[in-house]
Amino acid sequence: MSVFDLEAYLKERRQLVDLALERFLPSEDTPPPSVHRAMRYSVLAGGKRLRPILVIAGAELVGAKPGLVMPTACALEMIHTYSLIHDDLPAMDDDDYRRGRLTNHKVFGDAIAILAGDALLTLAFQLVAQNGALTGVDAKVTCDVVAEIAEAAGTLGMVGGQVVDIESEGKTITAEALEYIHINKTAALLRASLSVGARLGGADAAALDAVREAGQSLGLAFQIVDDILDVEGSLETLGKTAGSDERKQKVTYPALHASKPHAVRRGD
């Protein structure tokens, strides 16, 4: 029996995604050049490409090829990157480094960084719509994919989780509240990535339920690891400033489980 080489799989799919992102993003000299340079600066800065790879994996799970879902895969990476650009702004997490380089607003200024994030979110949905023109993708499926991604990225998903995360800084919260934050802030988009890939690939209802459950579990595990790395990692290993959660009195899994069983206050 052959052994699945996860490292090789991730590397190969990441290369496919990087090539596609380069192709889908407007060139730096496309007017207005300042915002297109800012978009490319953050998207092409590297990263794990986990969300687009999950889109591809979801499709491959039901026998579809990566090319069938590549525009949507890249759309998920653009939505993720837009959220990072906005998260790093002074009014949000106020971070200086992301993916090993200066954050977008440190290079292009707050205004262009905000607009670059807005543009990436908008371009993402354009790509999802264009994905519907590919052979074998039904129009109804495309509509369902748009709706699922929008919900995962909006106030019932990522944005909602970010709001509660910000409002919880420095406060005592329950384990249930912490789980709500991370199910929405992190897991929702990871769950949707795996699910829409499977949906575009032709998955039936049972398969979609299974991949959604797997995606949510993966999202929570990912956040736990990320929280631990923020405590134990460094700028060199993380690509961003370590220890930022504690400085900002953010609620995290290590803080919760190193404190009282059902409540935590960051900074105590």
N, C-alpha and C positions, 0 to 999 in steps of 0.2 A: 504494500500500500504506500503510495507516495505521500510525502509530508508537505503540507501547505506552507509555503515560504511567505509569511506575512510581510516581512521587511521588503522582499523583492516586489511583492504585489503593490505595496504602498508607493514604492519608488517609481514603478512603471506607470501607475495611474496618476501619480503626481506630475510626472513628465508630460503626460497627455493633457492634463488640466492646464499646466503652465503654458503649453503651446497654444491651447485654445483661448486662454485669457489674453494672451498677446494679440491674438487675431481679433477678438471681439471688442477689445477696448479701443476707443478712438486714439489716433496717433497724437503725439505731443504737439504737432503743428496744426492740428485741426482747430479752427476758431471756436471759442476763445481758448487760446493755448494754455492759459494759467490753470484753469480748472481741469483740463485734460492731463496736464503734467502732474497735478496733485492726485488725480484718480489713479494714474499709472504708478506713481511713487509708492502709494500704500498697497495696491493690489499686487504689484510685481515685486514686493519686498521679500517674498518668500512665505514661509509658514507651512504648516502641516498639510493644508488643503483637505482637512478631514471631511468637511461638509460635502464638497463636490465628489470626493472619493466614495462617500456613503451613497450619494445619488447613483453613481456608477455601479456600486456593489448591489444596490437594490434592484437595478435593472438586470444585472448579470445573474442575480439569484433566480430570476424567472426566465432566463435564457436569452435576454436581449444583449445587444452589443453596446459598448460605451458610446459610439457615435450617435446612437439614437437619442441619448439623453444629455449630450455634452453641453448644449446651450443652457439647459436647466441646471446642470452641475455647476457651470460657471456663474450662473445667476445666484446660486446659494453662496458661493464664495464672495460675490460682490455685496450681498446683503450682510454677510458676516463682517466684511472689511468696513462697510459704511458704519456699522455699529461700533467698531473699534475706533475709527476716526472720531466719532462723536463722544465716545466714552472718555477719550484722552483729553478732551477740551477742558480748559480751566474751570468751567461751570459744572463739570461732571467729576471725573476722577483726577484731572489735572496731572497727567503723566507726561514725562519728557521723552521716554523711549518706548518703542514698539517694534518687535521683530528685529531687534539689534540696531535700529537706527532712530534718529530723532523723529518724534511724532509729527503727524501731518501739519498741525497748526504751528509747530515750532519752525517749520520750513516755509510754509505758505501763508501763515497768518490765520486767525480764527475764522474770518469771513469766508475765505476760499476753502478752508477745511470743512466748514459746515456745508457749503455748496457742493464740494466734491462728494461728501457723504450722501447728500440728497440726490446727486446725479447717479451715483452707483446704485442706489435703491431703485431709481426710475429705470435705469438701463437693465437692471435685473429682470424686471417684469416685461420689458420689451423682448429680452432673450427667451423668457418662458413662452411668450406668445409666438415668437418665431419658431420655437421648438415644435409647435403644433403643425407647422408646414412640412415637417419631415415625414417621409413615407412610413405609414403604419401607425401614426399617432392620431387617434380619434379626437375630434373637436370637443366632445363632451369630456374626455379625459383631460384635455388641456385646461378646460374651465375648472375642473375639480382640482387640478394641480395648482392653478393660480389661487384658488380659494384656500387651499390647505397651506400654501406658503404664506399668504397674506395673514392668515390667522396666527400662524406660528411666529411671525415677525412683529405682530401688532400688540395691542393692549391686552389681548387674551393669551399672549405668548411672551416673546422676548422683551418688548417695550414694557409690558406690565410687570414682568419680573425685575427689570431695571428700576422702575419707579419705586417698587416696594423695597428694593435693595438700598436705594438712596435714602428713602424715608426711614429706614431702620438703622442707619449709621449712628453709633453711640447709644443705642437703646437696648433694653432687655427684650429678647424675643424667644418664642418657643421653638422647639424642634420642628413642629408642623409649619411654622411661618418660614423657617429657613428652607425647608423642603419646597414650599410654594415658590420661593424666590428662584431656586435653582431648577425646578421643573420647568418654570417659565423662561427664566433668563437664559439658560444654557440648553436644557434638554429639549425644549420645544423645537428649536431649529434643527438639532441633530435628528430628532425623531422624524420631522418632516422631510429631511434630506433622504433618509433611507426609504421612507414611505413613497415619496413622489417618484423616486427612481423605479421602485417596484410597480407603481401605478402606470407609469409611462411604458414599462416593459410588458404590461398586460397581466399583472397579478390579479387573482380573484380576491374575494372579500376575506377569506380565511388567511391567505398569505399576507394581505395588508394588515390585518389585526396582529399577526405574529411579528411582522417587521416593526410595527409601531411600538409594541411592547419592548422589543429588543432595543429599538432606538432610544426610548426613554430611559431604560436601564443603563445603556451606554452613556447617555448624557449626564446622568447623575454620577456615574463612576468617573467620568471625565472631569467633572467639577470638583469632586473630592480630591483627585490627584492634583488638579490645578491649585487648589487651596493649600495643599501640603507643600507643593513646590514654591509657592509664594513665601512660605516660612523658611524652607530649607535651601532654596535655589539662590542664584545670583544673576546679575545682569547678563553675564556671559552665557550662562546656560539657558536662561529664560527668554532673552531678547527684550526684556522689559525690566523696570526697576523692581527688585524683590522687596518684600516687607511692606508693600504699599497698603495691603489690607489692614494691617495693624495700625499703621500711621493714620489711616482714614477711619478707624474704628468700624470697619466693615464686619458684618456677620459672616462667619465661615464655619466649615465643618470642624477643623482643628480647634477653633476657639470654643465651639459648642461642646465637643466631647472631651475637652480638657478642663471644662468647667462643670457647672451643675448639670444633672442629667437632662433637664427639660428647659433650661433657659440660659441665655448668655448675654453679657454686656461687654462689647468690645472696649478695650482700653482700661478695664478695671485692674 
